Amino acid sequence: MNEMNQKNEVIHQYKDDSKFSKRQGFHDKYSTNKYGFRNWMFDKYEIKENSKILELGCGNGLMWDEKYEELPKDVHLILSDFSSGMCDLVREKQKNHQNVEVKQIDIQNIPYEDNSFDIVIANHMLYHVEDVEKAIEEVYRILKPRGIFYASTLGVNGFQKYLNQKFREFNKEMDFFNIENWSFTLKNGKDVLKKKFNKIDMYEYEDSIEINDENILVEWVLTSTVLQGIKKEKLEGLSTCFAKDKDKNGMIHIPKQIGCFIAVK
Ligand SMILES: C[S@@+](CC[C@H](N)C(=O)[O-])C[C@H]1O[C@@H](n2cnc3c(N)ncnc32)[C@H](O)[C@@H]1O
């Protein structure tokens, strides 16, 4: 167990998208690469006519909101999440799209037969799963032979590393965002996937954050899974640590490391 995969914390964090959508909004606004990670990720998908696709941990399904029209003919897309709140949100948004189904599913116990999907997607969610090896076994089992698994995640040299350094500077007891301990990152993800998959490629998306308001960074950390129990008053002074990094134009520049694995069965 680590700060990211404690079941009760994960359930609480994603009972709806109130916190998650704030973090998405932050990245959309302050990321320097305006192409957008969701577009970059969608470009990677090799979706053919009649493909059967399952997304696990789809969250609020934001990526699909602008992509349904781009899907080839007769694709059957199942969007799923273990949070009933997220499923309700997505169900409401996609109700006019035929061929799209929403289901509540835990990736560690997928209720489908062996060899049933052409594509399985698990974006930014494997580091939240208690038993990531079981999750990968399940994904592998339900993929058809030559089926493709797409899994996006974070790298250890990006925003989380920066936040960890800032927290340690603020209070050395606060080892938050210690991404080196997370169970599925761009650094250790291949070792996890290798237990089932032979062909695995990794891709990185170039990006960074530029922001001039240190208080918005404090608001961001307060929406995260790892700080759910922490009161804002406990973080008084953290904004000063962020403000120290401002350049002469008042901007804070923060690296991001984000990308995906593509694994073929
Ligand atoms: C960071 S969000 C990512 C959402 C979406 N994939 C995206 O990239 O925008 C993580 C999602 O994974 C879901 N999740 C966490 N553990 C899960 C599990 N064991 N099975 C299925 N979904 C899970 C959460 O409910 C949450 O919606």
The ligand as an SDF file (V2000), in Angstrom:
LIG
                    3D

 27 29  0  0  0  0  0  0  0  0999 V2000
   -7.4320    9.6550  -12.1800 C   0  0  0  0  0  0  0  0  0  0  0  0
   -9.0190    9.0450  -12.6170 S   0  0  0  0  0  0  0  0  0  0  0  0
   -8.7580    8.7680  -14.3560 C   0  0  0  0  0  0  0  0  0  0  0  0
  -10.0060    8.8990  -15.1590 C   0  0  0  0  0  0  0  0  0  0  0  0
   -9.8210    8.7370  -16.6830 C   0  0  0  0  0  0  0  0  0  0  0  0
   -9.3030    7.4350  -17.0280 N   0  0  0  0  0  0  0  0  0  0  0  0
   -8.9370    9.7990  -17.2370 C   0  0  0  0  0  0  0  0  0  0  0  0
   -7.7850    9.5040  -17.6030 O   0  0  0  0  0  0  0  0  0  0  0  0
   -9.3720   10.9600  -17.3120 O   0  0  0  0  0  0  0  0  0  0  0  0
   -8.9950    7.3900  -11.9610 C   0  0  0  0  0  0  0  0  0  0  0  0
  -10.3260    6.6480  -12.1050 C   0  0  0  0  0  0  0  0  0  0  0  0
  -10.0940    5.2620  -11.8410 O   0  0  0  0  0  0  0  0  0  0  0  0
  -11.1910    4.7540  -11.0880 C   0  0  0  0  0  0  0  0  0  0  0  0
  -10.7360    3.5490  -10.3750 N   0  0  0  0  0  0  0  0  0  0  0  0
   -9.8940    3.4870   -9.3120 C   0  0  0  0  0  0  0  0  0  0  0  0
   -9.7040    2.2040   -8.9570 N   0  0  0  0  0  0  0  0  0  0  0  0
  -10.4270    1.4420   -9.8040 C   0  0  0  0  0  0  0  0  0  0  0  0
  -10.6340    0.0440   -9.9490 C   0  0  0  0  0  0  0  0  0  0  0  0
  -10.0680   -0.8340   -9.1170 N   0  0  0  0  0  0  0  0  0  0  0  0
  -11.4020   -0.3910  -10.9730 N   0  0  0  0  0  0  0  0  0  0  0  0
  -11.9950    0.4920  -11.8230 C   0  0  0  0  0  0  0  0  0  0  0  0
  -11.8710    1.8270  -11.7060 N   0  0  0  0  0  0  0  0  0  0  0  0
  -11.0890    2.3010  -10.7200 C   0  0  0  0  0  0  0  0  0  0  0  0
  -11.6110    5.9090  -10.2020 C   0  0  0  0  0  0  0  0  0  0  0  0
  -12.9360    5.7660   -9.7280 O   0  0  0  0  0  0  0  0  0  0  0  0
  -11.4070    7.1100  -11.1280 C   0  0  0  0  0  0  0  0  0  0  0  0
  -12.5810    7.4270  -11.8300 O   0  0  0  0  0  0  0  0  0  0  0  0
  1  2  1  0
  2  3  1  0
  2 10  1  0
  3  4  1  0
  4  5  1  0
  5  6  1  0
  5  7  1  0
  7  8  2  0
  7  9  1  0
 10 11  1  0
 11 12  1  0
 11 26  1  0
 12 13  1  0
 13 14  1  0
 13 24  1  0
 14 15  1  0
 14 23  1  0
 15 16  2  0
 16 17  1  0
 17 18  1  0
 17 23  2  0
 18 19  1  0
 18 20  2  0
 20 21  1  0
 21 22  2  0
 22 23  1  0
 24 25  1  0
 24 26  1  0
 26 27  1  0
M  CHG  2   2   1   9  -1
M  END
$$$$
